[in-house]
Amino acid sequence: MIYADNAATTRMSEAAIEAMVSCLRESFGNPSSLYAYGQQAKELLEGARAQIAGLLGAQPSEIIFTSGGSEADNQALLSMAEAGARRGKKHIVSTAFEHHAVLHTLERLKKQGFEITLLDVHKNGIVRPEELENAIRSDTCLVSVMYANNEIGTLQPIRSIGEICTRRGVPFHTDAVQAVGHVHIDVKADNIDLLSLSAHKFHGPKGIGALYARRGLVLQPLINGGAQERNKRAGTENVAAIVAMAAALTESCAAIDANAARLLPLRRRLIHGLRSIPYSELNGDEEKRLPGSVSFCFEGIEGESLLLLLDDRGICASSGSACTSGSLDPSHVLLAIGRPHEVAHGSLRLSLGEDATQEDVDEIIRAVTDTVAYLRGMSPFWRDLECGRRTHVFAEREV
Ligand SMILES: *Cc1c(COP(=O)(O)O)cnc(C)c1O
């Protein structure tokens, strides 16, 4: 089996499993209890917080634990909206290709009277900082731009965007769920005010994440109850998952350069191999992307059929985000970078793990090449293209 869907979730690392199991076995106390068992759990909790903060260049008091990336996104946006509204600022700038955790929260805010500007991301899948600056107004209370896109893998000019937001005095949130543990991030150097992360995207457990909020920004709790997380997130902390998240992040961050060095030649090979398929195109910039991430569109096929046939050949991939599979709508990300509907349906996302090999990549190329040809052979739509009753969207390429 070749697991090439690490953007959907990752396998837990041994270090994370170890940390989790040993915490479940030996430190079951409630960190809010005053006796030694509780205090032992509390120490683990605060140790994990300091570790995670340190890896991001933040202070421990600037990290709160959440149930994952979606919750962190929701809390960041709703908190800044509430703070903005109190000062009469009800305008938010974001992008058309954010994760639904951001986009659907923005839709909710729109219903509450906020004005939302969603920036275009252009064909290369990258937001232009000058366009972002032009969109900021005197009543803008938040800018939210993801660090790396979860469908096409493109990295955004976060530092420049952060610099603009700092200069214009607007809080800057980034959904960094795909980037944390995979590229170097320093919230202070990158001028980030709020950042969302999720453990299961860097070999930690599912259902745990964190929100970084720069000191001075006021977060609103989404979950009301006890005084945990400095009154910003009620409920007994999931200490075992938090400790596992810290272990996973420590390991991932230490290996960022080594992983990139291994993955970049594999990514290049994969892109080159898939480009040899006629009427195919890479989605997003070729270089400014996550080290293991490749996304393609193929004319004349359905992404879902491709996935099922790849599964038969032992390859786990995705057609877009896990959240849109099962829906008939083409991906909003592919539409945002200007792919026409009929091509957006024929997409394939491959996100390699750090342990991927050249043999894996060559097997993926063979399987995708065969399967695309097979599906086209059965497609009346493709026959129309072949005999000129329809015109191609992609240019023919010399191969
Ligand atoms: C996975 C993902 C999320 C959601 O994180 P969960 O922990 O699964 O809630 C949010 N944003 C991006 C970019 C993601 O890739």
The ligand as an SDF file (V2000), in Angstrom:
LIG
                    3D

 15 15  0  0  0  0  0  0  0  0999 V2000
   -7.1620   19.5830    8.0910 C   0  0  0  0  0  0  0  0  0  0  0  0
   -7.3140   21.0500    7.9790 C   0  0  0  0  0  0  0  0  0  0  0  0
   -8.1430   21.7710    8.8550 C   0  0  0  0  0  0  0  0  0  0  0  0
   -9.0190   21.0960    9.8860 C   0  0  0  0  0  0  0  0  0  0  0  0
   -8.2810   20.5610   10.9230 O   0  0  0  0  0  0  0  0  0  0  0  0
   -9.0020   19.4910   11.9050 P   0  0  0  0  0  0  0  0  0  0  0  0
   -8.0240   19.2690   12.9900 O   0  0  0  0  0  0  0  0  0  0  0  0
   -9.2460   18.2700   11.0790 O   0  0  0  0  0  0  0  0  0  0  0  0
  -10.2460   20.1470   12.3740 O   0  0  0  0  0  0  0  0  0  0  0  0
   -8.2000   23.1460    8.7460 C   0  0  0  0  0  0  0  0  0  0  0  0
   -7.4600   23.7910    7.8180 N   0  0  0  0  0  0  0  0  0  0  0  0
   -6.6500   23.1390    6.9630 C   0  0  0  0  0  0  0  0  0  0  0  0
   -5.8430   23.9070    5.9790 C   0  0  0  0  0  0  0  0  0  0  0  0
   -6.5560   21.7530    7.0060 C   0  0  0  0  0  0  0  0  0  0  0  0
   -5.7600   21.1200    6.1460 O   0  0  0  0  0  0  0  0  0  0  0  0
  1  2  1  0
  2  3  1  0
  2 14  2  0
  3  4  1  0
  3 10  2  0
  4  5  1  0
  5  6  1  0
  6  7  2  0
  6  8  1  0
  6  9  1  0
 10 11  1  0
 11 12  2  0
 12 13  1  0
 12 14  1  0
 14 15  1  0
M  END
$$$$
